[in-house]
Amino acid sequence: LAGQQILALELKGIHLPPRLEISLIQIATPAQCFILDVQGKPANAPVVILAKQTLEDPTVSKIVHDCRADSDALWHLLGITLHNFH
């Protein structure tokens, strides 16, 4: 994921309060797709740290469709704040 200028993002899980759960984070580059299994992982798990570094990087554009619920779940469950998303 290093060196990418644009990524696509999709989350799978339950994003409706009161039950927030993220099972998979899917990140795609123009050439590859990565599926990160974060279900039940704490915020300090290596896979979550990788996701956090990628999704919070302001130099990388993230393309997301209707990310209100996804953004809320990322923040409340994993402490991730999306930056530079469209």
C-alpha positions as CSV (number, residue, x, y, z in Angstrom):
1,L,0.0,0.0,0.0
2,A,3.0,2.3,0.4
3,G,3.4,4.8,-2.4
4,Q,-0.2,4.7,-3.5
5,Q,-1.9,8.0,-4.4
6,I,-5.5,6.7,-4.5
7,L,-7.4,3.8,-2.8
8,A,-10.9,2.4,-2.8
9,L,-12.4,1.5,0.5
10,E,-15.2,-0.8,1.6
11,L,-16.1,-2.2,5.0
12,K,-18.1,-5.3,5.9
13,G,-19.9,-5.8,9.2
14,I,-22.8,-4.3,11.1
15,H,-22.8,-0.6,11.2
16,L,-26.1,0.1,12.9
17,P,-26.1,1.3,16.5
18,P,-26.2,-0.1,19.1
19,R,-24.4,-3.0,17.5
20,L,-21.3,-1.8,15.7
21,E,-19.0,-4.5,14.3
22,I,-16.4,-4.5,11.5
23,S,-15.4,-7.8,10.2
24,L,-13.5,-6.9,7.0
25,I,-11.8,-3.8,5.6
26,Q,-11.3,-4.0,1.9
27,I,-8.7,-1.7,0.3
28,A,-8.1,-1.6,-3.4
29,T,-5.3,0.0,-5.4
30,P,-5.5,0.3,-9.2
31,A,-3.6,-3.1,-9.4
32,Q,-4.5,-5.1,-6.3
33,C,-7.2,-5.7,-3.6
34,F,-6.4,-6.3,0.0
35,I,-8.8,-7.8,2.5
36,L,-8.0,-7.1,6.2
37,D,-9.7,-9.4,8.8
38,V,-10.2,-7.1,11.8
39,Q,-13.1,-8.9,13.4
40,G,-12.6,-9.0,17.2
41,K,-9.1,-7.4,16.9
42,P,-8.0,-4.7,19.4
43,A,-6.9,-1.3,18.1
44,N,-3.2,-2.3,18.8
45,A,-3.3,-5.4,16.6
46,P,-0.8,-5.2,13.7
47,V,-3.6,-5.5,11.0
48,V,-5.5,-2.6,12.6
49,I,-2.3,-0.5,12.9
50,L,-1.7,-1.1,9.1
51,A,-5.3,0.0,8.4
52,K,-5.0,3.1,10.6
53,Q,-1.8,4.2,9.0
54,T,-3.3,3.8,5.5
55,L,-6.7,5.3,6.2
56,E,-5.4,8.3,8.2
57,D,-2.7,9.2,5.6
58,P,-3.8,12.7,4.3
59,T,-1.6,12.3,1.2
60,V,-3.6,9.3,-0.1
61,S,-7.1,9.9,-1.6
62,K,-9.7,7.3,-0.5
63,I,-12.8,6.7,-2.6
64,V,-15.7,5.5,-0.5
65,H,-19.4,5.2,-1.3
66,D,-21.6,6.7,1.5
67,C,-19.1,6.3,4.3
68,R,-21.1,7.9,7.1
69,A,-21.7,4.6,8.9
70,D,-18.3,3.2,8.0
71,S,-16.5,6.3,9.3
72,D,-18.5,6.1,12.5
73,A,-17.8,2.4,13.1
74,L,-14.0,2.9,12.3
75,W,-13.8,5.7,14.9
76,H,-15.8,4.0,17.7
77,L,-14.4,0.5,17.3
78,L,-10.8,1.0,16.1
79,G,-9.9,4.6,16.8
80,I,-9.4,5.3,13.0
81,T,-10.3,8.7,11.6
82,L,-10.6,8.8,7.8
83,H,-8.6,11.6,6.1
84,N,-8.8,12.8,2.5
85,F,-11.9,10.7,1.5
86,H,-14.3,11.3,-1.3
